[in-house]
Every structure is written in C-alpha cells, then in structure tokens.
Amino acid sequence: MESILLLLVLVVLILLGSPIGFTLILLPTVYILLTDVAPLILIPGQMFSAIDSVPLTAIPFFMLTGELMTSATITDRLVHLSQRLIGRMRGSMAQANVLVSMFFAGMNGSVVADTATVGSLMIPAMKRAGYSPAFSAAITAVSSTIGGIIPPSIMMIVLANSVGISVGALFAGGIVPGIMIGLLLMVINHFIAVKNNYERSEESFSLGAIWHAGKDASFALLIPMVLVGSVVGGIAGVVEAGALTATIALVVGLFVYRTITWKNCKGAFSRAFRNSAMVFIIIAASGPFTWLLTSLGAIAELEEWLLGYAHNPIVFALVLVIFIYVLGMIMDSAANIIVVGPVVVDVMVKAGYPEVQAGLVCVVGFLIGSVTPPLGVAYFTGAAIAKARLERVAVAMLPYLIALFVLLFLLVVVPEFTMFLPKLMGFS
C-alpha cells in the first residue's frame, strides 16, 4: 500500500509541474523525517553514490558536441544532404526530417537536442511548404527518438552505468533498431504524404548532387564514424571518445567550416554544461528514491508481477511493452530509465533474455515515452516550435506511436534485431 501511495504522489507532483529531480529527492526526505527509519545523511550519500561513476563524465562531452555542431551550422549541411538523398519523393521534407535525425543521432545522443535543433530548421520550412503545424511537430518529435537510440546515446550510458552492461555492446545493438525506426517512420510518412498530397522537392534524385552535398558534410559525418568506431571497436572508452568527438566538432567549426567564433564557443560550452547538470541532478536524485523503493519492497513486487507472465513469451512481451508505454506517458524518460530501467533489465534477464537485448528494449521503450502525451518533453518541444495545439499534435502522432508500439514488441520477441551486431562484434 505504501508503494502505491508513493507512486501516486510522485505522478501527481509531476503532473503539477514539480521538477523531476526535486521530486525524487523530496519523497525519500519526507519519508525519513516521518518514519525516522534512517539518518538524513543517507540522502546526500545516496545521491553521491548514484553519480560516482567515470562513464557518466562522457555525457557533457556528447552534449558539447551537439551544441558545437549547431553553432557551426553543421546541422544545415546534414539537412541539405538529406534533401538530396530523398529527391522528389512525395512528402520530401517530412522524409528529410527523419533522415537528418538519423544523421544527427550519430553525433549528439539526446532526444530533446534533436527535437530542438532539427525542429528549429525543419518545422518552419515544412509549414511554409504547406504541412500542418501539428504534423510538422509530430514527425519532428517522433523522429527525435532516434537521437537516443543510434549511438552515441546518453541514456544508454546512464543505463549501462546502472546495471553494469558494456556501453560498447549497447551502442552496437542500438544501430539496427535506430535504422528500423527511421525506415518505419519514412514508410508511414509516404502514406500520409500521398493521402494529403504533400509537396515534392523540385530537385530530382541525382548522384552528382548527392556527391557534392556529401563532400560538404563530410567532416560532419566524420564525427559519428570516429565515435562509434572507437567505442564499438574497443579502441577508446566512452569518455575518451566523447572528448575526441567534441574536439573534432570544435576544430571543424573553427578551422574547417569557419562558421563558429570563440564567442559561439562560450555559448555552446555554457548550454552543454547546463543541460548536463540537469541530467546529473536527475541521476543523483534517483539514488535516494531507488533506496526508498527498495525499502518499501516496491521493486521486488514489480519484479514478481512482471515475472508472473514469463511462462508465455508473447504475453510477457505484450505486458512488458504496455507497462513501458504507460509509464512513459506519466513519467520523464530519464527518470524511468534511471529508476525503473534496472528493474526491467533484471526481469528480462531472469526471464531468459540476453542482458544487452533487455537494456536496448528498456532504452528504446522509455525514449518513445519522451514523445508520448501527456508528459513527453519532445512532444512539448515540437509543439512549441510549431506553435501547434497539443491535442492536434497528439492526434497527428497516433499512427507513429502505434507503429513504434509494434516495433518495440518485435524487439522483445525477435532477439536478432538487437543482438545481431553485438554478437558480430564479439560482445556476447
């Protein structure tokens, strides 16, 4: 009963707009004050333990890489390349929106950064081309989930740190699901574009145009190649790779493209470390909150409930996906991955699934929650940029969310989607 009351209070506070980090710290603090079950010094101790990990220091580097790319107008070059690859396909701007998110995902690792950066470029252009504000916001927000799945992924680093999975294995495993999501969204885009008679690009598909756009964006494309290659190939750790890619982004912006100034750099550093601090606050706050859940027996009860369906793989997969979706609708994706992620991974491992597959199902599922109404942060961000009504954006998202639900279910029941590359690269 205490566990249910705790979760209800948590959800109510979040719905009322209470900051996630503050809420996660407040509840265990109040519980200790009311019950005196532990000294209050436990709170800062648990907070420190939650962030006392070297791999987490890679997060500011990935944040900085994304900010430097945006300041250096590297994203503009990726948009141009994406448009040349799409050609005169119906709904070409919507398709390019998805494609540029796939490129951008290999450089930043953040859903919100993807939504804000790609959205600020693509949503106004899509609206001018005749797309509805709601649709423009919906496809931008939904495609941004790829930003946390195709490596690098900040949430993969966080989860790997919590459960002890290899970051390189998760990075390798995230490539195929990320590409699958991109292709799935593009298929849905096609049918919606044909139905609504959305625009075609005036420039036809041309290998020459692609070659020139590719050369223009070549240094930008070097960043994900270096990052993924060094981590997955075992050449460098995730922290070293993050520092290296941030350095490459800085050098490319300052000396190759020459579209960034030292003043721009100051702003990029400031935004990157401010955003990193927000992530670290949530991670730190999850320490005492996880202790409270364990003390109340909530984690054990949740594991027991989920494992009750493990005798039937199809039913287990369906229950697990529904559970992840519902939780994603009412809680922040970062908090879900940090607090509930280890439970989901543990349950799937006990049910006989590979640890890497369990981690990827958790990350993909809860990142989908970041765009799911009513609390998805990417959902709000896309709607704000498009100046669209939230309920209309939610309706426009519906076919994409249904398709992603089916895809997540397939990731659970078909291990090859997530395990093919990790096995090929010797991670399992």
N, C-alpha and C positions, 0 to 999 in steps of 0.2 A: 504493500500500500504506500509506503514511504517513497519507493522508487517511482511509482506512477505519479504521485503528487509532485515530486521533484521535477519530472519531465514536463508536467503540465505547467508548473511555474516557469520553467525555462522557456517553453514555447510562448506563453503569454507575454513574458518580458520581451522576447524577441519581436513578437508581433506589435508590441507597443513602441518599438524603436530603440530599445536598450542596446548599447554596443555589445557585440558578442563577447569580446574579451572581458569587459566589466562584469557581464552577467555570469560568465563561467567562474570568475573569482568570487563574486558576491555570494552565490549559493553555498559553497562549502564554508565560507567565512561565517555566514549566519548560522549554518548548521552546527559548527563548532561552538559558537557563542551560546546557542540554545541548549546543546546537549553536553558540552564540556567533555567530549569523548577524546579529544586530543589537544595539545597546546597549539596556540595560534601560530607559533613559529613554524608549524608544519606547512602553512600556506606558502610563504616565500621559499621554503626548502623544496617543496614540490615544483614550484614554478622554475626554480633554477635547474632542477634535475631534468625538466622537460626540454630545456634548450641547451643543456650541456652536451653538445654533440658537434663534432667537427664538420660532418657533411652539411649541416644546416647553414654553415657560413657560405655555401655556394649560392644561396638564394639572393643575397644582394648583388652578386655578380651578374646573374641572369636578369634581374630587374634593371641593372645598369645597362646591360647590352641592349635591351629593348628600348630604353629611353634614348640611348645614343643613336640607335638606328632611326628612331622617329625624328630626332633633332637633325640628323644628317640627310633627311628626306630619302633614306634608303627604301622606306615603305612605298614611296611613289614609284620607284623603279620596279618593285615587285608587282605593283598594280599594273603597270604598263606591260610587263612580261606576261602576266596572267591574261590580260585582254588579248594579246597577240596569240596566245595558245588557244583561247576559246574561239576566236574568229567570228564568223557570222551566225553562230548558233543562236536559236531563239532564246531570249532572256539572257543575252550575253553578259550583261552587267551583274546579274544575280549569280551567274556561274563564275565570273571572275571574282566576285566577293568570296565565294567558297575557296577558290584556288589560292587567292592571296592569303587567306587564313591558314592554309596548309603550308605555304612558304613561311609565313610569319611565325607559325608554331615552332619551326625548327630553329628559332633564334631567341625566343623570349620565355615561353613556358607558362604564361599567365593568361587565363581566360578573360579577365577584366581588361588587361592591357590590350589584348587582341580586339575586344569589342570597341574599346575607346579609340584605338589607333586606326584600325580598318574602318570603323564606323564613321569617324570624322572625315574620311576621304570618300568612302563609297556611298553612304546614305544620302548626302546632299546631291551627289551625281545621279543616283538612282531616282530620287524624287523628281529631279529636272527631266529625266528621261521618261517619266510617266508612271513609275511604280508608286503604289500607295505607300504612305508613310508607315503603316502598320506592317506591310510585307517587307519593306526595306529594313525595318528594325528587327523583325522576326528572323530573317535569314542571316543578318549580321550577328545577332546574338547566338543563334543556334550553331552557326559555323565556328564561332569562337571557342566552342568546347574542344575543337581540335587543338587549340593552343595549349591545352593542358595535357594532351594525350601524345601527340607526336613529340619526341624528345627534342630539347630538354623540357622537363615538366617539374615545376616547383612542388606540386602536390605529390608526385612520385618520390621526390627526395624526402619530403616530410613523412610519408608513409613508410618508406624504406627505413628511415631512422627509427620509427616507432616499433616496427616488427622485425627488423634485422634482415630484410631482403637486400640482395645486391642491387644497387642503383643501376648498374650497367645492364643487369638482366631485365629490370623493369623498362629501361629505355629501349632495349632491343624488342621487347614484347609489345611496346606501345606503337611501333611503326605500322604494323598491319591493321590494327583496329582504327588508328587515326586515318589511314588511307581509305579504309572501308567506310567510315563515317562521311568523309569528303565525297566519295563517289555516290553514296546513298543520297546525300543532300542534293547533289547535282542531278540525279535522276528525278527526284521529286520536283526540283526547280523546273526541269524541262516540261513536265506535265502541267505545272501551274502556269508557266510562261505561254505554252500553247493555248491553254484554256482562256487566258486573259489577253492573248495577243500582245504580249510584251515585246519590247524592241529587239532588233538585231543590230549588231555592230555594222558600221558602214565599211569596215575593212575586212576583207575575206582572209581566210587562213593562208598564211604564206611562210614558208620555211625561211626565206630571206629575212622577213620581218621578225620572226622568232629569233633568228641568229643575232640580229643587231640588238634586240631587246635583251637577249641572254647575255651578250657581251657587256651591255650597260649595267646589268645587275650581277655580273659575275663575282665581284668582290663581296656583295651582299650574300650570295649563295655560298661563298666560301665559309661563312660563319657556321651554319649548321653542319657542314661536312667536317670541319675541324672538330667541332664539339662532339657530335655523335661518334665520329670515327675514333677520337681519343678515348672517350669513356667506354664505349662498347668494345673497342679493340684492346682495352686494358693498358693503353699507353699512358694515360693520366687518370687521376682520381677526379671526381666530380667537381671538387673545389678548384683544382688546378685548371681543369677545362673551362670552368666558368670564368676564372681570371683571364685565361688566354683569349677567350672569345670577346670579353669586354675590351681587352686591349686591341684586338683586331678591329672591333667596331669603332673604337676611338681613332685608331690610325687611319682607317678607311675614310671616316668622316672628315678628319683634319687635313690629311695629306693626299688622299687619292681623289675623292669626290670634291673635296674642299667646300663642302656645304655646311660645315659646322664651325663655330668660333669657340674661343675659350669661354666666352660668356654663356653660350649654349651649353657648354660642358658643365658649368656651375649649376645651371638649372637642372640638367639631366641627373647629376650626382644627387642633388637635393631631393628630387622626386623619387629617385630609385631608393634612397635610404629611408625616406619617409614611408614609402609603400612597403619596404622590407620590415620596418619597425611594426607596421600594422600586422603583418603575418606573424612576427615573433611574439607579439603580445598575445595573439590567439593561441599560439603553440604553448607559451608559458602558462597561460590561464587554463589550458587543458589539463595540466599536471594535477592541481588540487581537485578539479572537477572529476577527473578519472578516479582519483583516490576516493572521492565521495561515492561515486557509482559502485566501486568495488566494495566499499564498506557496507553499503546498503544491500549488496547482493544483486544489484540490477544487471551487472554484466553476466554473472553466472546464470541468472534467469533468462536473459536474452539468448545466450548460447544454447541453453537447454531447449528453449522454444523453437529455435531455428533447426537444431539437430533432430527435433522430433519429426521433421519432414525428410530427413536424409535418406530414408529407406527407398524413396521413389525419386530418382534424379530429375524427372520432368517437373514433378510437383515442387521439389526443393528449389529448382531453378526459378520457377514461377513465383513462389513465395518470397524468395530472396530478392528478385528484381522488383516486385511490388513493394517490399519493405524499403529497399533503397530509394525507389521513386517517391514514396510517401514521405520518407524522412527528408529527402531533398527538397520537397515542397515547403517544409516548415522550418528548416534549419540551414544555416550557411554551409556551403560545401566544404570550406576549410575546417570548420568545427566538426562536421560529420566525418571527414577523413581522419582527423586527429583523434577524436574521441571514440567514434564507432568503428572506424576503419580497422583497427587491430582486432576487434571482436569479429567482424565479418571475415577477415583473413583466417583467424583461428578456427572459426566454424567451418569454413570451406576446406581447410587442411584436414580437420578431424573427419569431414565427410568424404575425404579421399581425393580432393583436388590438389594439383600442384600449387605450391606457395606463390609462384610468380603469376600464375593464372588468377589466383584469388586476389592478389594485390592489384592486378590490372582491372578486374571486374569492379573492385571497390573504387578505384580512382575514376574509371570511365563513368560508372553509375552516379557517383556523387558530383562529378563535374557536370553531368547532364542536369543535376539538380540546381546548378548555378544559373541555368536559364529557365528553370521551371517556375511558373507562377505558383504562389503569390510572392515568394521571397527571393527569387533568383536575382542576384546582383547584376548579371549580364543582361537579364530581361529588363531591369530598370534602366540600365545604362543605354541600351539600344533604343528604348522608347524615348528617353530624354533627348538623345541626339536627333532622333527623327521627329520629335515633338508630336508623338502619336499617343492616342489614348491607350492606357494599359490593357483594358479589356479587348480592344481590337487587335493589339499585338498578340495577346494570349490566344485569340481565335486563329490568327494567322500562323501561329507556332504549332497548332494542333497536329497537322499531318506529319510534321517533322518529329514531334515528340513521340507520336505513336510508332513511327519508323525506328526511332532510337530505342524505344522500349523493346521492340522485336530484336534489334541488333544486340542489345545487352543480354537478352535471353539467349541468343545464339552464342555469345561469348562464354556463357556459363556451360552450355551443353556441348559445345564443339571446342575442345581444348586447343586444337591445331591453330585456330585463329590467333591465339595469344602465345602459344608455345613454340610455333614453328621456328621463328628467328632465334629465340634464346637457345633452343636445342642446337640449331645450326651453328651458333657461335660458341657453343660449349659451356653455356651457363647452367644447363641441367641435363 
